[in-house]
């Protein structure tokens, strides 16, 4: 499987993602420059974390309109896998590939720590190797991770099983104390309606090695590989 990591001006987690895919997952991976076209051989696009364009205007607002994103949007709309992590999640909502918006953390402070997430659905290419209601632990590091969406759109997310992860406490409950940024209904990650686009604030690429103390991120990427193999490895995200 061929992964492609888009590098924007200000990306800081592109190398983390590259190491994770190449050395931990042992899959093919390529850096993709934001001014270039999306290569036809890519099977999964990763929009990494960081501070693209210094978070000017709004985080992800400028990056959503760079040349390669035109191809990424077509790729996603044709069924290709796209995963946006942290700043990548912000780019996905700014590009319109995911609904809602991400605003400043409720406490108006940058937060960096490990959090617990509850898996809300396993019927997606990103969560099929997890158990429903399973609690996993991943790191976060952001100042604008407060997910917001209107009540009508929230009902649509819930009815379509598009909420994949919620922040929870050690008892697996989505309490206010477990919510690190004020995100509506403790939402930490969502998918699009077709379930081939995932946006999440926590960093699964920083939780794939025993030496790091966290390995739950592996399950998300192994889910992508399993789904891709079940599809016969066909390229269904061409554009």
Buried (B, 14 or more C-beta within 10 A) or exposed (E): BBBBBBBBBBBBBBBBBBBBBBEBBEBBBBBBEBEBEBEEEBBBBBBBBBBBBEBEEBBBBBBBEBEBBBBBBBBBBBBBBBBBBBBBBBBBBBBEBBBBBBBBBBEEEEBEEBBBBBBBBBEBBBBBBBEEEBBBBBBBBBBBBBBBBEEEEBEEBEEBBBBBBBBBBEEBBBEEEBBBBBBBBBBBBBBBEBBBBBBBBBBBBBBBBEEEEBBBBBBBBBBBBEBBEEEEEEBBBEB
